Amino acid sequence: MSLAKYAALSQHSRGRRHPEPDPQGRDQYQRDRDRIIHSSAFRRLEYKTQVFVNHEGDLFRTRLTHSLEVAQIGRAIARNLALHEDLVEGISLAHDLGHTPFGHAGQDALNECMRDYGGFEHNLQSLRVVDLLEQRYAEFDGLNLTFEMREGILKHCSLNNAKQLGDVGERFILKQQPSLEAQVTNLADEIAYNNHDVDDGLRSGLITLEQLKQVSLFGDNLAQVQQRYPDLQGRRLIHETVRRMINAQIVDLCQQSQANIDRVGPQNIDEVRQQGRLIGFSPAMAEQQIELKRFLHKNLYQHYRVNRMSAKAKRIVRSLFEAFIQEPDLMPNEYQDRAKQDQTHALARAVADYVAGMTDRYAIREYQRLFTVEEREL
Ligand code: MG
């Protein structure tokens, strides 16, 4: 399928930090996407928490299945708008590579630990993984991805950090937008987590159908399903509702975004970057999204049983961080070497890299290895 003139066209890419020959048999963004899938950080997503800690149950989303759902939704939108699907897929699969173990609780704890050492932001860490921490290629650190893939991975960033990032940080200083592909991925992420958190929330029993009926996006679609299938119950009823919600959001997003693009008429990706945000929901759908998010916040993310998991997760992350800061020689050699580099806060950053890279179960095991003693081990 031919791409729109305002899509990210591989032949117009701003290129890679370390110049490489053009790929053969695939374009630049396909190569980027393939590199992401082969990275070790990508494989670790399987054992990282989305909302529910990995060992709570086999059916809940993990960071990996979340990322796959983002890619699926993102590709559907990209194809509809004649944007570059492989770029959207790559950004989707990489967007959470920098996430700590234990979801947002882990990230908040690590950010607190790093307060005096430049902080910790998971978006910036995703970029750090693909720019530096993956060690696979002879000629460069990281995956040496294109500018457009890196631009998309760096969804937010503080102004202070943006200043230190060079080209990829510039848009935060100039208040410009990224490619339409990056904008699509952002909203595909939202669509994915709002809907799968409804599904996982119901499965866990922390939220109920009765409560969700009050939320208009869910309630409207549930009413449609019940009208068509009056006897439908249980998982099928939930799934029929959630799939309609996802579809309604994708259709709305495509229609509104195409209208925004047509109104402004960008001739190329650089003109896209100069405009305000062009990918977005209609005002009515945006309002419904906010209502759903508020509901999930109050009733799921702040549920006392989730809070208990979060509190425990934070204690683990904090304890690991403190142990390694006090005794760096407890870390594997590659992180000890990183800690000795001639950079400000090199030790703290090396510890953050090590802890952030852990899966949930690795962090739990590491915690047990460091803090529990069994008689037979002595
Ligand atoms: Mg995400």
Residues whose N, C-alpha, C, O or C-beta is under 5 A from the ligand:
A	BS01	MG	D96 D189
